Amino acid sequence: MSTLEFLLPIEQRQIIDRAASRIAKDKRQAFRKHIEDQLRARRDPPSDADVRHAAGAAFLKYGRHI
C-alpha cells in the first residue's frame, strides 16, 4: 500500500481497487502508480470525480477502453 492510499478516504480507495481489478495482473501495479501520480500532482485533496478521471486516463494508457 502506498503513502497516498493512507490519505484517501475508503470510498476513493474502493474506486481504485475496482478499476484495478479490470486490468491484467501483470499491469496492476503500474496502473495504480499511474493513478497515484496523477492524484499526487493535485494541491487540494482529490474528489471522487478526480479519482474516477485519473482511473479513466489510466485505462486509456494501459489498453482497456471504457
PDB file of N, H, CA, C and O in Angstrom:
ATOM      1  N   MET A   1       0.845  -1.172   0.000  1.00  0.00           N
ATOM      2  CA  MET A   1       0.000   0.000   0.000  1.00  0.00           C
ATOM      3  C   MET A   1       0.898   1.245   0.000  1.00  0.00           C
ATOM      4  O   MET A   1       1.870   1.324   0.750  1.00  0.00           O
ATOM      5  N   SER A   2       0.563   2.176  -0.826  1.00  0.00           N
ATOM      6  H   SER A   2      -0.227   2.112  -1.436  1.00  0.00           H
ATOM      7  CA  SER A   2       1.388   3.367  -0.961  1.00  0.00           C
ATOM      8  C   SER A   2       1.004   4.419   0.074  1.00  0.00           C
ATOM      9  O   SER A   2      -0.006   4.298   0.768  1.00  0.00           O
ATOM     10  N   THR A   3       1.828   5.442   0.156  1.00  0.00           N
ATOM     11  H   THR A   3       2.648   5.540  -0.407  1.00  0.00           H
ATOM     12  CA  THR A   3       1.581   6.539   1.084  1.00  0.00           C
ATOM     13  C   THR A   3       0.291   7.269   0.744  1.00  0.00           C
ATOM     14  O   THR A   3      -0.455   7.656   1.643  1.00  0.00           O
ATOM     15  N   LEU A   4       0.019   7.461  -0.538  1.00  0.00           N
ATOM     16  H   LEU A   4       0.625   7.147  -1.269  1.00  0.00           H
ATOM     17  CA  LEU A   4      -1.178   8.187  -0.950  1.00  0.00           C
ATOM     18  C   LEU A   4      -2.448   7.455  -0.547  1.00  0.00           C
ATOM     19  O   LEU A   4      -3.448   8.091  -0.213  1.00  0.00           O
ATOM     20  N   GLU A   5      -2.423   6.145  -0.574  1.00  0.00           N
ATOM     21  H   GLU A   5      -1.611   5.629  -0.846  1.00  0.00           H
ATOM     22  CA  GLU A   5      -3.620   5.376  -0.223  1.00  0.00           C
ATOM     23  C   GLU A   5      -4.011   5.574   1.233  1.00  0.00           C
ATOM     24  O   GLU A   5      -5.192   5.465   1.564  1.00  0.00           O
ATOM     25  N   PHE A   6      -3.060   5.860   2.109  1.00  0.00           N
ATOM     26  H   PHE A   6      -2.101   5.948   1.839  1.00  0.00           H
ATOM     27  CA  PHE A   6      -3.384   6.127   3.507  1.00  0.00           C
ATOM     28  C   PHE A   6      -4.128   7.449   3.656  1.00  0.00           C
ATOM     29  O   PHE A   6      -4.885   7.632   4.610  1.00  0.00           O
ATOM     30  N   LEU A   7      -3.918   8.368   2.723  1.00  0.00           N
ATOM     31  H   LEU A   7      -3.304   8.220   1.949  1.00  0.00           H
ATOM     32  CA  LEU A   7      -4.534   9.679   2.800  1.00  0.00           C
ATOM     33  C   LEU A   7      -5.910   9.735   2.153  1.00  0.00           C
ATOM     34  O   LEU A   7      -6.675  10.665   2.413  1.00  0.00           O
ATOM     35  N   LEU A   8      -6.234   8.770   1.325  1.00  0.00           N
ATOM     36  H   LEU A   8      -5.613   8.015   1.114  1.00  0.00           H
ATOM     37  CA  LEU A   8      -7.519   8.764   0.626  1.00  0.00           C
ATOM     38  C   LEU A   8      -8.607   8.134   1.489  1.00  0.00           C
ATOM     39  O   LEU A   8      -8.345   7.185   2.227  1.00  0.00           O
ATOM     40  N   PRO A   9      -9.833   8.663   1.397  1.00  0.00           N
ATOM     41  CA  PRO A   9     -10.948   8.020   2.100  1.00  0.00           C
ATOM     42  C   PRO A   9     -11.217   6.628   1.512  1.00  0.00           C
ATOM     43  O   PRO A   9     -10.805   6.321   0.393  1.00  0.00           O
ATOM     44  N   ILE A  10     -11.899   5.819   2.272  1.00  0.00           N
ATOM     45  H   ILE A  10     -12.233   6.069   3.180  1.00  0.00           H
ATOM     46  CA  ILE A  10     -12.160   4.433   1.857  1.00  0.00           C
ATOM     47  C   ILE A  10     -12.919   4.350   0.540  1.00  0.00           C
ATOM     48  O   ILE A  10     -12.662   3.448  -0.258  1.00  0.00           O
ATOM     49  N   GLU A  11     -13.854   5.276   0.293  1.00  0.00           N
ATOM     50  H   GLU A  11     -14.062   6.008   0.941  1.00  0.00           H
ATOM     51  CA  GLU A  11     -14.625   5.241  -0.955  1.00  0.00           C
ATOM     52  C   GLU A  11     -13.708   5.418  -2.166  1.00  0.00           C
ATOM     53  O   GLU A  11     -13.885   4.757  -3.189  1.00  0.00           O
ATOM     54  N   GLN A  12     -12.735   6.308  -2.043  1.00  0.00           N
ATOM     55  H   GLN A  12     -12.591   6.845  -1.212  1.00  0.00           H
ATOM     56  CA  GLN A  12     -11.819   6.539  -3.160  1.00  0.00           C
ATOM     57  C   GLN A  12     -10.869   5.364  -3.340  1.00  0.00           C
ATOM     58  O   GLN A  12     -10.498   5.043  -4.469  1.00  0.00           O
ATOM     59  N   ARG A  13     -10.474   4.728  -2.266  1.00  0.00           N
ATOM     60  H   ARG A  13     -10.776   4.989  -1.349  1.00  0.00           H
ATOM     61  CA  ARG A  13      -9.641   3.525  -2.394  1.00  0.00           C
ATOM     62  C   ARG A  13     -10.421   2.404  -3.065  1.00  0.00           C
ATOM     63  O   ARG A  13      -9.856   1.625  -3.832  1.00  0.00           O
ATOM     64  N   GLN A  14     -11.724   2.319  -2.777  1.00  0.00           N
ATOM     65  H   GLN A  14     -12.183   2.952  -2.153  1.00  0.00           H
ATOM     66  CA  GLN A  14     -12.557   1.302  -3.414  1.00  0.00           C
ATOM     67  C   GLN A  14     -12.704   1.562  -4.908  1.00  0.00           C
ATOM     68  O   GLN A  14     -12.740   0.619  -5.699  1.00  0.00           O
ATOM     69  N   ILE A  15     -12.788   2.826  -5.303  1.00  0.00           N
ATOM     70  H   ILE A  15     -12.759   3.593  -4.661  1.00  0.00           H
ATOM     71  CA  ILE A  15     -12.851   3.174  -6.729  1.00  0.00           C
ATOM     72  C   ILE A  15     -11.596   2.679  -7.434  1.00  0.00           C
ATOM     73  O   ILE A  15     -11.674   2.090  -8.512  1.00  0.00           O
ATOM     74  N   ILE A  16     -10.444   2.919  -6.827  1.00  0.00           N
ATOM     75  H   ILE A  16     -10.380   3.398  -5.951  1.00  0.00           H
ATOM     76  CA  ILE A  16      -9.167   2.492  -7.419  1.00  0.00           C
ATOM     77  C   ILE A  16      -9.085   0.971  -7.458  1.00  0.00           C
ATOM     78  O   ILE A  16      -8.628   0.403  -8.450  1.00  0.00           O
ATOM     79  N   ASP A  17      -9.520   0.307  -6.397  1.00  0.00           N
ATOM     80  H   ASP A  17      -9.892   0.768  -5.591  1.00  0.00           H
ATOM     81  CA  ASP A  17      -9.483  -1.163  -6.358  1.00  0.00           C
ATOM     82  C   ASP A  17     -10.375  -1.783  -7.429  1.00  0.00           C
ATOM     83  O   ASP A  17      -9.986  -2.749  -8.086  1.00  0.00           O
ATOM     84  N   ARG A  18     -11.580  -1.220  -7.603  1.00  0.00           N
ATOM     85  H   ARG A  18     -11.896  -0.436  -7.069  1.00  0.00           H
ATOM     86  CA  ARG A  18     -12.487  -1.735  -8.646  1.00  0.00           C
ATOM     87  C   ARG A  18     -11.893  -1.545 -10.029  1.00  0.00           C
ATOM     88  O   ARG A  18     -11.989  -2.431 -10.879  1.00  0.00           O
ATOM     89  N   ALA A  19     -11.282  -0.396 -10.256  1.00  0.00           N
ATOM     90  H   ALA A  19     -11.204   0.323  -9.566  1.00  0.00           H
ATOM     91  CA  ALA A  19     -10.681  -0.134 -11.563  1.00  0.00           C
ATOM     92  C   ALA A  19      -9.497  -1.073 -11.796  1.00  0.00           C
ATOM     93  O   ALA A  19      -9.336  -1.607 -12.894  1.00  0.00           O
ATOM     94  N   ALA A  20      -8.677  -1.275 -10.781  1.00  0.00           N
ATOM     95  H   ALA A  20      -8.808  -0.841  -9.889  1.00  0.00           H
ATOM     96  CA  ALA A  20      -7.501  -2.139 -10.920  1.00  0.00           C
ATOM     97  C   ALA A  20      -7.887  -3.600 -11.148  1.00  0.00           C
ATOM     98  O   ALA A  20      -7.135  -4.348 -11.773  1.00  0.00           O
ATOM     99  N   SER A  21      -9.042  -4.007 -10.649  1.00  0.00           N
ATOM    100  H   SER A  21      -9.653  -3.400 -10.141  1.00  0.00           H
ATOM    101  CA  SER A  21      -9.454  -5.401 -10.827  1.00  0.00           C
ATOM    102  C   SER A  21      -9.765  -5.721 -12.289  1.00  0.00           C
ATOM    103  O   SER A  21      -9.835  -6.892 -12.663  1.00  0.00           O
ATOM    104  N   ARG A  22      -9.950  -4.702 -13.108  1.00  0.00           N
ATOM    105  H   ARG A  22      -9.893  -3.751 -12.805  1.00  0.00           H
ATOM    106  CA  ARG A  22     -10.252  -4.919 -14.530  1.00  0.00           C
ATOM    107  C   ARG A  22      -9.010  -4.912 -15.413  1.00  0.00           C
ATOM    108  O   ARG A  22      -9.112  -5.039 -16.633  1.00  0.00           O
ATOM    109  N   ILE A  23      -7.860  -4.765 -14.812  1.00  0.00           N
ATOM    110  H   ILE A  23      -7.777  -4.661 -13.821  1.00  0.00           H
ATOM    111  CA  ILE A  23      -6.591  -4.716 -15.540  1.00  0.00           C
ATOM    112  C   ILE A  23      -5.869  -6.046 -15.340  1.00  0.00           C
ATOM    113  O   ILE A  23      -6.006  -6.689 -14.299  1.00  0.00           O
ATOM    114  N   ALA A  24      -5.106  -6.445 -16.341  1.00  0.00           N
ATOM    115  H   ALA A  24      -4.995  -5.922 -17.186  1.00  0.00           H
ATOM    116  CA  ALA A  24      -4.323  -7.684 -16.231  1.00  0.00           C
ATOM    117  C   ALA A  24      -3.404  -7.614 -15.013  1.00  0.00           C
ATOM    118  O   ALA A  24      -2.870  -6.554 -14.687  1.00  0.00           O
ATOM    119  N   LYS A  25      -3.228  -8.752 -14.347  1.00  0.00           N
ATOM    120  H   LYS A  25      -3.662  -9.613 -14.612  1.00  0.00           H
ATOM    121  CA  LYS A  25      -2.467  -8.783 -13.099  1.00  0.00           C
ATOM    122  C   LYS A  25      -1.051  -8.236 -13.246  1.00  0.00           C
ATOM    123  O   LYS A  25      -0.533  -7.614 -12.319  1.00  0.00           O
ATOM    124  N   ASP A  26      -0.423  -8.457 -14.389  1.00  0.00           N
ATOM    125  H   ASP A  26      -0.844  -8.962 -15.142  1.00  0.00           H
ATOM    126  CA  ASP A  26       0.952  -8.003 -14.557  1.00  0.00           C
ATOM    127  C   ASP A  26       1.058  -6.484 -14.728  1.00  0.00           C
ATOM    128  O   ASP A  26       2.154  -5.932 -14.623  1.00  0.00           O
ATOM    129  N   LYS A  27      -0.059  -5.803 -14.987  1.00  0.00           N
ATOM    130  H   LYS A  27      -0.949  -6.251 -15.073  1.00  0.00           H
ATOM    131  CA  LYS A  27      -0.037  -4.348 -15.177  1.00  0.00           C
ATOM    132  C   LYS A  27      -0.691  -3.581 -14.032  1.00  0.00           C
ATOM    133  O   LYS A  27      -0.713  -2.350 -14.055  1.00  0.00           O
ATOM    134  N   ARG A  28      -1.220  -4.279 -13.035  1.00  0.00           N
ATOM    135  H   ARG A  28      -1.202  -5.279 -13.016  1.00  0.00           H
ATOM    136  CA  ARG A  28      -1.970  -3.609 -11.968  1.00  0.00           C
ATOM    137  C   ARG A  28      -1.127  -2.645 -11.153  1.00  0.00           C
ATOM    138  O   ARG A  28      -1.586  -1.553 -10.817  1.00  0.00           O
ATOM    139  N   GLN A  29       0.100  -3.034 -10.833  1.00  0.00           N
ATOM    140  H   GLN A  29       0.472  -3.921 -11.107  1.00  0.00           H
ATOM    141  CA  GLN A  29       0.947  -2.157 -10.026  1.00  0.00           C
ATOM    142  C   GLN A  29       1.253  -0.866 -10.781  1.00  0.00           C
ATOM    143  O   GLN A  29       1.195   0.216 -10.195  1.00  0.00           O
ATOM    144  N   ALA A  30       1.572  -0.959 -12.047  1.00  0.00           N
ATOM    145  H   ALA A  30       1.619  -1.837 -12.522  1.00  0.00           H
ATOM    146  CA  ALA A  30       1.839   0.233 -12.856  1.00  0.00           C
ATOM    147  C   ALA A  30       0.575   1.069 -13.020  1.00  0.00           C
ATOM    148  O   ALA A  30       0.642   2.298 -13.033  1.00  0.00           O
ATOM    149  N   PHE A  31      -0.571   0.414 -13.145  1.00  0.00           N
ATOM    150  H   PHE A  31      -0.625  -0.585 -13.135  1.00  0.00           H
ATOM    151  CA  PHE A  31      -1.857   1.094 -13.258  1.00  0.00           C
ATOM    152  C   PHE A  31      -2.131   1.924 -12.002  1.00  0.00           C
ATOM    153  O   PHE A  31      -2.485   3.100 -12.089  1.00  0.00           O
ATOM    154  N   ARG A  32      -1.963   1.301 -10.843  1.00  0.00           N
ATOM    155  H   ARG A  32      -1.676   0.346 -10.773  1.00  0.00           H
ATOM    156  CA  ARG A  32      -2.164   2.020  -9.581  1.00  0.00           C
ATOM    157  C   ARG A  32      -1.180   3.175  -9.427  1.00  0.00           C
ATOM    158  O   ARG A  32      -1.553   4.253  -8.965  1.00  0.00           O
ATOM    159  N   LYS A  33       0.055   2.954  -9.807  1.00  0.00           N
ATOM    160  H   LYS A  33       0.358   2.078 -10.183  1.00  0.00           H
ATOM    161  CA  LYS A  33       1.068   4.006  -9.691  1.00  0.00           C
ATOM    162  C   LYS A  33       0.719   5.184 -10.588  1.00  0.00           C
ATOM    163  O   LYS A  33       0.922   6.336 -10.205  1.00  0.00           O
ATOM    164  N   HIS A  34       0.200   4.908 -11.770  1.00  0.00           N
ATOM    165  H   HIS A  34       0.035   3.972 -12.081  1.00  0.00           H
ATOM    166  CA  HIS A  34      -0.204   5.976 -12.688  1.00  0.00           C
ATOM    167  C   HIS A  34      -1.320   6.823 -12.063  1.00  0.00           C
ATOM    168  O   HIS A  34      -1.281   8.052 -12.137  1.00  0.00           O
ATOM    169  N   ILE A  35      -2.298   6.179 -11.458  1.00  0.00           N
ATOM    170  H   ILE A  35      -2.330   5.181 -11.398  1.00  0.00           H
ATOM    171  CA  ILE A  35      -3.383   6.902 -10.792  1.00  0.00           C
ATOM    172  C   ILE A  35      -2.836   7.728  -9.634  1.00  0.00           C
ATOM    173  O   ILE A  35      -3.186   8.898  -9.478  1.00  0.00           O
ATOM    174  N   GLU A  36      -1.981   7.119  -8.828  1.00  0.00           N
ATOM    175  H   GLU A  36      -1.697   6.169  -8.954  1.00  0.00           H
ATOM    176  CA  GLU A  36      -1.416   7.825  -7.688  1.00  0.00           C
ATOM    177  C   GLU A  36      -0.588   9.027  -8.120  1.00  0.00           C
ATOM    178  O   GLU A  36      -0.645  10.077  -7.478  1.00  0.00           O
ATOM    179  N   ASP A  37       0.170   8.893  -9.182  1.00  0.00           N
ATOM    180  H   ASP A  37       0.216   8.041  -9.703  1.00  0.00           H
ATOM    181  CA  ASP A  37       0.968  10.015  -9.672  1.00  0.00           C
ATOM    182  C   ASP A  37       0.081  11.174 -10.117  1.00  0.00           C
ATOM    183  O   ASP A  37       0.401  12.337  -9.869  1.00  0.00           O
ATOM    184  N   GLN A  38      -1.026  10.856 -10.769  1.00  0.00           N
ATOM    185  H   GLN A  38      -1.285   9.912 -10.970  1.00  0.00           H
ATOM    186  CA  GLN A  38      -1.945  11.912 -11.193  1.00  0.00           C
ATOM    187  C   GLN A  38      -2.583  12.607  -9.993  1.00  0.00           C
ATOM    188  O   GLN A  38      -2.731  13.829  -9.993  1.00  0.00           O
ATOM    189  N   LEU A  39      -2.959  11.848  -8.984  1.00  0.00           N
ATOM    190  H   LEU A  39      -2.839  10.855  -8.984  1.00  0.00           H
ATOM    191  CA  LEU A  39      -3.600  12.429  -7.809  1.00  0.00           C
ATOM    192  C   LEU A  39      -2.601  13.177  -6.930  1.00  0.00           C
ATOM    193  O   LEU A  39      -2.956  14.168  -6.293  1.00  0.00           O
ATOM    194  N   ARG A  40      -1.375  12.713  -6.894  1.00  0.00           N
ATOM    195  H   ARG A  40      -1.087  11.908  -7.411  1.00  0.00           H
ATOM    196  CA  ARG A  40      -0.343  13.363  -6.095  1.00  0.00           C
ATOM    197  C   ARG A  40      -0.027  14.757  -6.620  1.00  0.00           C
ATOM    198  O   ARG A  40       0.402  15.622  -5.857  1.00  0.00           O
ATOM    199  N   ALA A  41      -0.233  14.984  -7.907  1.00  0.00           N
ATOM    200  H   ALA A  41      -0.582  14.281  -8.527  1.00  0.00           H
ATOM    201  CA  ALA A  41       0.065  16.270  -8.525  1.00  0.00           C
ATOM    202  C   ALA A  41      -0.935  17.354  -8.130  1.00  0.00           C
ATOM    203  O   ALA A  41      -0.679  18.537  -8.357  1.00  0.00           O
ATOM    204  N   ARG A  42      -2.052  16.975  -7.553  1.00  0.00           N
ATOM    205  H   ARG A  42      -2.260  16.015  -7.369  1.00  0.00           H
ATOM    206  CA  ARG A  42      -3.075  17.955  -7.152  1.00  0.00           C
ATOM    207  C   ARG A  42      -2.713  18.611  -5.833  1.00  0.00           C
ATOM    208  O   ARG A  42      -2.129  17.981  -4.951  1.00  0.00           O
ATOM    209  N   ARG A  43      -3.067  19.884  -5.706  1.00  0.00           N
ATOM    210  H   ARG A  43      -3.542  20.396  -6.423  1.00  0.00           H
ATOM    211  CA  ARG A  43      -2.831  20.603  -4.455  1.00  0.00           C
ATOM    212  C   ARG A  43      -3.910  20.278  -3.429  1.00  0.00           C
ATOM    213  O   ARG A  43      -3.609  20.015  -2.265  1.00  0.00           O
ATOM    214  N   ASP A  44      -5.150  20.297  -3.858  1.00  0.00           N
ATOM    215  H   ASP A  44      -5.395  20.511  -4.804  1.00  0.00           H
ATOM    216  CA  ASP A  44      -6.266  20.038  -2.954  1.00  0.00           C
ATOM    217  C   ASP A  44      -6.480  18.537  -2.833  1.00  0.00           C
ATOM    218  O   ASP A  44      -6.050  17.775  -3.699  1.00  0.00           O
ATOM    219  N   PRO A  45      -7.144  18.109  -1.765  1.00  0.00           N
ATOM    220  CA  PRO A  45      -7.493  16.680  -1.690  1.00  0.00           C
ATOM    221  C   PRO A  45      -8.382  16.316  -2.876  1.00  0.00           C
ATOM    222  O   PRO A  45      -9.298  17.065  -3.215  1.00  0.00           O
ATOM    223  N   PRO A  46      -8.123  15.181  -3.503  1.00  0.00           N
ATOM    224  CA  PRO A  46      -8.903  14.811  -4.693  1.00  0.00           C
ATOM    225  C   PRO A  46     -10.350  14.456  -4.336  1.00  0.00           C
ATOM    226  O   PRO A  46     -10.627  13.874  -3.288  1.00  0.00           O
ATOM    227  N   SER A  47     -11.248  14.820  -5.229  1.00  0.00           N
ATOM    228  H   SER A  47     -11.023  15.293  -6.081  1.00  0.00           H
ATOM    229  CA  SER A  47     -12.649  14.442  -5.068  1.00  0.00           C
ATOM    230  C   SER A  47     -12.854  13.067  -5.719  1.00  0.00           C
ATOM    231  O   SER A  47     -11.946  12.540  -6.362  1.00  0.00           O
ATOM    232  N   ASP A  48     -14.038  12.498  -5.549  1.00  0.00           N
ATOM    233  H   ASP A  48     -14.775  12.927  -5.027  1.00  0.00           H
ATOM    234  CA  ASP A  48     -14.347  11.211  -6.185  1.00  0.00           C
ATOM    235  C   ASP A  48     -14.262  11.334  -7.702  1.00  0.00           C
ATOM    236  O   ASP A  48     -13.811  10.413  -8.383  1.00  0.00           O
ATOM    237  N   ALA A  49     -14.700  12.481  -8.227  1.00  0.00           N
ATOM    238  H   ALA A  49     -15.067  13.229  -7.674  1.00  0.00           H
ATOM    239  CA  ALA A  49     -14.633  12.696  -9.678  1.00  0.00           C
ATOM    240  C   ALA A  49     -13.187  12.740 -10.154  1.00  0.00           C
ATOM    241  O   ALA A  49     -12.884  12.249 -11.240  1.00  0.00           O
ATOM    242  N   ASP A  50     -12.296  13.318  -9.364  1.00  0.00           N
ATOM    243  H   ASP A  50     -12.543  13.718  -8.481  1.00  0.00           H
ATOM    244  CA  ASP A  50     -10.877  13.350  -9.725  1.00  0.00           C
ATOM    245  C   ASP A  50     -10.300  11.937  -9.778  1.00  0.00           C
ATOM    246  O   ASP A  50      -9.516  11.614 -10.670  1.00  0.00           O
ATOM    247  N   VAL A  51     -10.689  11.103  -8.825  1.00  0.00           N
ATOM    248  H   VAL A  51     -11.326  11.365  -8.100  1.00  0.00           H
ATOM    249  CA  VAL A  51     -10.197   9.726  -8.778  1.00  0.00           C
ATOM    250  C   VAL A  51     -10.721   8.947  -9.987  1.00  0.00           C
ATOM    251  O   VAL A  51      -9.976   8.191 -10.611  1.00  0.00           O
ATOM    252  N   ARG A  52     -11.997   9.130 -10.315  1.00  0.00           N
ATOM    253  H   ARG A  52     -12.602   9.744  -9.808  1.00  0.00           H
ATOM    254  CA  ARG A  52     -12.563   8.440 -11.482  1.00  0.00           C
ATOM    255  C   ARG A  52     -11.906   8.909 -12.780  1.00  0.00           C
ATOM    256  O   ARG A  52     -11.657   8.107 -13.680  1.00  0.00           O
ATOM    257  N   HIS A  53     -11.630  10.200 -12.870  1.00  0.00           N
ATOM    258  H   HIS A  53     -11.832  10.851 -12.139  1.00  0.00           H
ATOM    259  CA  HIS A  53     -10.971  10.740 -14.054  1.00  0.00           C
ATOM    260  C   HIS A  53      -9.560  10.160 -14.191  1.00  0.00           C
ATOM    261  O   HIS A  53      -9.146   9.790 -15.290  1.00  0.00           O
ATOM    262  N   ALA A  54      -8.831  10.082 -13.094  1.00  0.00           N
ATOM    263  H   ALA A  54      -9.167  10.382 -12.201  1.00  0.00           H
ATOM    264  CA  ALA A  54      -7.488   9.504 -13.119  1.00  0.00           C
ATOM    265  C   ALA A  54      -7.535   8.026 -13.515  1.00  0.00           C
ATOM    266  O   ALA A  54      -6.671   7.549 -14.252  1.00  0.00           O
ATOM    267  N   ALA A  55      -8.544   7.305 -13.026  1.00  0.00           N
ATOM    268  H   ALA A  55      -9.245   7.692 -12.427  1.00  0.00           H
ATOM    269  CA  ALA A  55      -8.690   5.886 -13.392  1.00  0.00           C
ATOM    270  C   ALA A  55      -9.015   5.743 -14.869  1.00  0.00           C
ATOM    271  O   ALA A  55      -8.494   4.846 -15.532  1.00  0.00           O
ATOM    272  N   GLY A  56      -9.868   6.615 -15.395  1.00  0.00           N
ATOM    273  H   GLY A  56     -10.291   7.344 -14.856  1.00  0.00           H
ATOM    274  CA  GLY A  56     -10.191   6.578 -16.822  1.00  0.00           C
ATOM    275  C   GLY A  56      -8.973   6.846 -17.679  1.00  0.00           C
ATOM    276  O   GLY A  56      -8.778   6.187 -18.700  1.00  0.00           O
ATOM    277  N   ALA A  57      -8.153   7.799 -17.282  1.00  0.00           N
ATOM    278  H   ALA A  57      -8.312   8.335 -16.453  1.00  0.00           H
ATOM    279  CA  ALA A  57      -6.932   8.084 -18.024  1.00  0.00           C
ATOM    280  C   ALA A  57      -5.972   6.898 -17.966  1.00  0.00           C
ATOM    281  O   ALA A  57      -5.300   6.587 -18.949  1.00  0.00           O
ATOM    282  N   ALA A  58      -5.912   6.244 -16.815  1.00  0.00           N
ATOM    283  H   ALA A  58      -6.457   6.497 -16.016  1.00  0.00           H
ATOM    284  CA  ALA A  58      -5.053   5.067 -16.686  1.00  0.00           C
ATOM    285  C   ALA A  58      -5.570   3.916 -17.546  1.00  0.00           C
ATOM    286  O   ALA A  58      -4.774   3.168 -18.115  1.00  0.00           O
ATOM    287  N   PHE A  59      -6.910   3.760 -17.650  1.00  0.00           N
ATOM    288  H   PHE A  59      -7.557   4.367 -17.188  1.00  0.00           H
ATOM    289  CA  PHE A  59      -7.474   2.737 -18.535  1.00  0.00           C
ATOM    290  C   PHE A  59      -7.019   2.968 -19.970  1.00  0.00           C
ATOM    291  O   PHE A  59      -6.636   2.026 -20.663  1.00  0.00           O
ATOM    292  N   LEU A  60      -7.059   4.198 -20.406  1.00  0.00           N
ATOM    293  H   LEU A  60      -7.370   4.964 -19.843  1.00  0.00           H
ATOM    294  CA  LEU A  60      -6.645   4.502 -21.780  1.00  0.00           C
ATOM    295  C   LEU A  60      -5.165   4.215 -21.991  1.00  0.00           C
ATOM    296  O   LEU A  60      -4.774   3.714 -23.045  1.00  0.00           O
ATOM    297  N   LYS A  61      -4.347   4.526 -21.003  1.00  0.00           N
ATOM    298  H   LYS A  61      -4.664   4.933 -20.147  1.00  0.00           H
ATOM    299  CA  LYS A  61      -2.913   4.289 -21.139  1.00  0.00           C
ATOM    300  C   LYS A  61      -2.578   2.790 -21.148  1.00  0.00           C
ATOM    301  O   LYS A  61      -1.676   2.358 -21.866  1.00  0.00           O
ATOM    302  N   TYR A  62      -3.295   2.015 -20.361  1.00  0.00           N
ATOM    303  H   TYR A  62      -4.027   2.366 -19.777  1.00  0.00           H
ATOM    304  CA  TYR A  62      -2.972   0.598 -20.244  1.00  0.00           C
ATOM    305  C   TYR A  62      -3.837  -0.300 -21.118  1.00  0.00           C
ATOM    306  O   TYR A  62      -3.894  -1.510 -20.898  1.00  0.00           O
ATOM    307  N   GLY A  63      -4.508   0.279 -22.105  1.00  0.00           N
ATOM    308  H   GLY A  63      -4.461   1.262 -22.284  1.00  0.00           H
ATOM    309  CA  GLY A  63      -5.128  -0.513 -23.133  1.00  0.00           C
ATOM    310  C   GLY A  63      -6.533  -0.993 -22.879  1.00  0.00           C
ATOM    311  O   GLY A  63      -7.073  -1.741 -23.695  1.00  0.00           O
ATOM    312  N   ARG A  64      -7.137  -0.606 -21.809  1.00  0.00           N
ATOM    313  H   ARG A  64      -6.699   0.002 -21.146  1.00  0.00           H
ATOM    314  CA  ARG A  64      -8.517  -1.022 -21.542  1.00  0.00           C
ATOM    315  C   ARG A  64      -9.398   0.195 -21.752  1.00  0.00           C
ATOM    316  O   ARG A  64      -9.327   1.153 -20.983  1.00  0.00           O
ATOM    317  N   HIS A  65     -10.221   0.169 -22.777  1.00  0.00           N
ATOM    318  H   HIS A  65     -10.279  -0.609 -23.402  1.00  0.00           H
ATOM    319  CA  HIS A  65     -11.071   1.309 -23.086  1.00  0.00           C
ATOM    320  C   HIS A  65     -12.400   1.161 -22.373  1.00  0.00           C
ATOM    321  O   HIS A  65     -12.930   0.058 -22.237  1.00  0.00           O
ATOM    322  N   ILE A  66     -12.919   2.256 -21.930  1.00  0.00           N
ATOM    323  H   ILE A  66     -12.489   3.153 -22.041  1.00  0.00           H
ATOM    324  CA  ILE A  66     -14.166   2.267 -21.164  1.00  0.00           C
ATOM    325  C   ILE A  66     -15.340   2.264 -22.120  1.00  0.00           C
ATOM    326  O   ILE A  66     -16.491   2.271 -21.684  1.00  0.00           O
TER     327      ILE A  66
END
